[in-house]
Amino acid sequence: METHNITLIPGDGIGPELTEATRRVLEATGIKFRWEIVHAGTDVMAEYGTPLPPLVLASIKRNKVALKGPITTPVGSGFRSVNVALRKELELFCCLRPCKSYAGTPTPYNNVDLVIVRENMEDLYAGIEYEKGSEKVSKLISFLKEQGTTVRPDSGISIKPLSEFGCRRIVRFAFEYARAHKRRKVTAVHKANIMKFSDGLFLAVARDTAKDYPDIEFEDRIVDNMSMQLVKKPQQFDVLVCPNLYGDILSDLCAGLVGGLGVAPGANLGDDIALFEPTHGSAPKYKGLNKANPMAMMLSAVLMLRHINESAAADRMEKAIESIIGEGKYVTYDLKPDGEQGNAVGTSQVADAIISRMI
């Protein structure tokens, strides 16, 4: 039996608890792993002076596959997102976020099974920002004034780049994914009616690329209408391909349709490197309480198993998770009706229950 070399990044906040629970379930599948454990996030700042030490990147580049717990991103100040840095450093141009209904989750929706394909490198997430009052902002404001556009002098400025190369790469990935997984339709999400030279480029590339895939239905939706349609009837959609910011926002909306971020997995994919992680954050206030739902990370691990060609183990693990959700007894508080915390179990107990279903 093959042994898979996997970089394991526990993360911070609730990350280490989720990672340990997920590792136990993965090993219970019978697949052999050689874990290379490396640390990133707030917990290593004092030791390394950075939340993303070079040894983390070196490990991922060596093993080509990584499983990662959530890492804290400060809001409005502090270091930039480790997640964004990993995507940029490793050229993980695609963020894949499936949103699938499991019977037993607390949601009025059912039969939702859609996949968000989010461009990961460009758009406002490219990090091209200029602080209010800086010399660069003053120069930009002067330049824009010369072009006939007035911007207030007390503005902060972020720039939204979308390249034809980046757009074509992510749209083609969406169509190839749809074809490989027997999906019926790809929907391009944009705001081209307003941003004609950025989102307009994304839409033009999507329409052109769709011509190469006559076997797959194609449509496009303006992002605000897309939000309404997802809430109204999510079953009409299949694969959504989005620029970075819209993909980030809509993936949380879609997670809400299927029961919340506790069951929302994710993958960040490049040409030869894949990093798997839950969609949700690190929830520091729950650190060490054995309370957080590990299923999003476990479902991310299911994606990882399929990526390393261990589909039978992936199916067994997903079916065990689905069984536990459906039974509703051994789940965390977020999957209980109205958050019935008294009847909920903890992170570790969820792992125990899933393991028992695979034996």
Disulfide bonds with the S-S distance in Angstrom:
none
